[in-house]
Amino acid sequence: MVDAGHGLQWTRLPEDSKEQLYHFLFHLRVTMSYLAAHPIGKKTSQTPADIAHEIVQLAPRYAFVRSGNEVARIYTADSLPAMDEYTVLGNYSLIKVQTREKYCRQGQVDTGNTVSIKPPNEPTVRRWEEV
């Protein structure tokens, strides 16, 4: 009989592979429960003055993030280098061509110069004006 702490006990040795898995998971959960209650190391806390001092000395692209009472440091990924004008225009043209190929059919591209024409059998007086 093995005492796993907190009054939980594993009473016999596992007989097959399935019970070995259960045995492992049981002891893993008990260990994690113990570590949650009794963390390894010392608890440290930063005062607002310590955090303010670190904010002033942060390297570029770093930031502090707060979640609850915890404060952590994160950094952003490097951005791509700036493109020259010809590359930007080439990418714009390529995207425009690909968009037209995907969403437009030949002969159905709206040029913006279309004029709406009334059908000949439409009455000149609207239905709501008849009364």
C-alpha positions as CSV (number, residue, x, y, z in Angstrom):
1,M,0.0,0.0,0.0
2,V,1.5,3.3,-1.1
3,D,0.4,6.6,0.5
4,A,0.3,9.3,-2.1
5,G,-0.4,12.1,0.3
6,H,-3.7,13.8,1.2
7,G,-5.1,10.5,2.3
8,L,-5.1,9.0,-1.2
9,Q,-3.6,5.6,-1.6
10,W,-2.9,3.2,-4.4
11,T,-3.7,-0.2,-2.9
12,R,-2.1,-2.8,-5.2
13,L,0.4,-3.1,-8.0
14,P,-0.9,-2.7,-11.5
15,E,-1.5,-6.0,-13.4
16,D,-1.5,-5.0,-17.0
17,S,-0.6,-2.0,-19.3
18,K,-3.9,-0.3,-18.8
19,E,-3.6,-0.4,-15.0
20,Q,0.0,0.9,-15.3
21,L,-1.3,3.9,-17.2
22,Y,-3.9,4.5,-14.5
23,H,-1.2,4.1,-11.9
24,F,1.0,6.6,-13.6
25,L,-1.8,9.1,-14.1
26,F,-2.9,8.8,-10.5
27,H,0.6,9.6,-9.1
28,L,1.1,12.3,-11.7
29,R,-2.1,14.1,-10.6
30,V,-1.2,13.7,-6.9
31,T,2.3,15.1,-7.6
32,M,0.8,18.1,-9.5
33,S,-1.7,18.7,-6.8
34,Y,1.1,18.7,-4.2
35,L,3.2,21.1,-6.3
36,A,0.3,23.5,-6.8
37,A,-0.1,23.7,-3.0
38,H,3.7,23.8,-2.2
39,P,5.5,25.4,-5.2
40,I,9.2,24.9,-5.6
41,G,11.3,28.1,-5.0
42,K,10.5,31.4,-3.3
43,K,7.6,33.6,-4.1
44,T,8.7,37.0,-5.2
45,S,6.7,40.1,-5.7
46,Q,7.5,43.3,-7.5
47,T,6.4,46.6,-6.1
48,P,4.9,49.2,-8.5
49,A,8.1,51.2,-8.1
50,D,10.2,48.2,-9.3
51,I,8.0,47.8,-12.3
52,A,8.1,51.5,-13.1
53,H,11.9,51.4,-12.9
54,E,12.0,48.4,-15.3
55,I,9.6,50.1,-17.8
56,V,12.0,53.0,-18.1
57,Q,14.9,50.6,-19.0
58,L,13.0,48.4,-21.4
59,A,14.7,47.5,-24.6
60,P,12.9,48.4,-27.9
61,R,10.1,46.1,-28.9
62,Y,9.6,44.9,-25.3
63,A,6.5,45.5,-23.2
64,F,5.0,44.6,-19.8
65,V,1.7,42.6,-19.7
66,R,-0.4,42.3,-16.7
67,S,-2.8,39.3,-16.0
68,G,-4.5,39.5,-12.7
69,N,-1.8,40.2,-10.2
70,E,1.1,38.8,-12.3
71,V,3.2,41.0,-14.5
72,A,5.3,39.5,-17.3
73,R,7.6,40.8,-20.0
74,I,6.9,40.1,-23.7
75,Y,8.5,41.2,-27.0
76,T,7.2,41.7,-30.5
77,A,8.5,39.9,-33.6
78,D,10.7,41.8,-36.0
79,S,8.9,43.4,-38.8
80,L,9.7,42.9,-42.5
81,P,12.2,45.3,-44.0
82,A,10.6,48.2,-46.0
83,M,10.0,47.6,-49.7
84,D,11.0,49.9,-52.5
85,E,8.4,51.7,-54.6
86,Y,8.6,49.3,-57.6
87,T,8.1,46.2,-55.4
88,V,5.0,47.8,-53.8
89,L,3.5,48.7,-57.2
90,G,4.3,45.2,-58.5
91,N,2.6,43.5,-55.5
92,Y,-0.4,45.9,-55.9
93,S,-0.8,45.0,-59.6
94,L,-0.4,41.3,-58.9
95,I,-3.1,41.4,-56.2
96,K,-5.4,43.4,-58.5
97,V,-5.0,40.9,-61.4
98,Q,-5.5,37.9,-59.1
99,T,-8.6,39.4,-57.5
100,R,-10.1,40.1,-61.0
101,E,-9.3,36.6,-62.1
102,K,-11.0,35.1,-59.1
103,Y,-14.1,37.3,-58.6
104,C,-14.8,38.8,-62.1
105,R,-16.0,37.0,-65.2
106,Q,-15.1,38.3,-68.7
107,G,-17.7,40.9,-69.9
108,Q,-19.1,41.4,-66.4
109,V,-16.6,43.9,-65.0
110,D,-18.3,47.1,-63.8
111,T,-16.5,50.0,-65.2
112,G,-18.6,52.6,-63.3
113,N,-19.9,54.3,-66.5
114,T,-23.2,52.4,-66.7
115,V,-26.4,54.3,-67.0
116,S,-29.6,52.8,-65.7
117,I,-32.4,52.8,-68.3
118,K,-36.1,52.4,-67.3
119,P,-37.9,49.5,-68.9
120,P,-40.5,50.8,-71.4
121,N,-43.5,49.2,-69.7
122,E,-42.8,50.8,-66.3
123,P,-45.6,53.2,-65.2
124,T,-44.6,56.9,-64.8
125,V,-46.5,57.1,-61.5
126,R,-45.3,55.1,-58.7
127,R,-47.7,52.8,-56.8
128,W,-47.5,54.7,-53.6
129,E,-48.4,57.9,-55.4
130,E,-51.6,56.5,-57.0
131,V,-53.8,57.0,-54.0
